[in-house]
């Protein structure tokens, strides 16, 4: 089921998520809904807090449109190693129609549980490394715009909130 994605400045997006202690059928249903929502958006990643669920769960799929889907489910993901540096443009389903360059690790190692509760390790670079860092930030109540300089963040807020007001006036 496709769920509603919360958008900035919703305060729910700033809350820290709780670890998943038991993987249940409800957890599996949540993951299915998250995947449906991410693919429908369309996006390459979605964290549970983006749909108002404060559990440490992310789904990611960085496969190309002409490739078969390759869904990654990461429960309680944690970056155990990061190295190098990239400065790439990012966007976010919770901050629609806005993107900005963000500095991230170029390569990360992430440990997480799968839906069977088994530990898995991902060695990621490129878009997958960025997606893991971006989605794990969501679990800690951090949006990609929080990585911008104070000046750029201030300009973003003014322009973004003004655009939202303008859009409301049109409807």
PyMOL commands that set and color helices and strands:
alter all, ss='L'
color gray80, all
select helices_A, chain A and resi 11-14+25-41+48-51+126-139+144-147+150-170
alter helices_A, ss='H'
color red, helices_A
select strands_A, chain A and resi 45-47+57-60+72-83+86-92+95-104+107-113+119-125
alter strands_A, ss='S'
color yellow, strands_A
deselect
rebuild
show_as cartoon
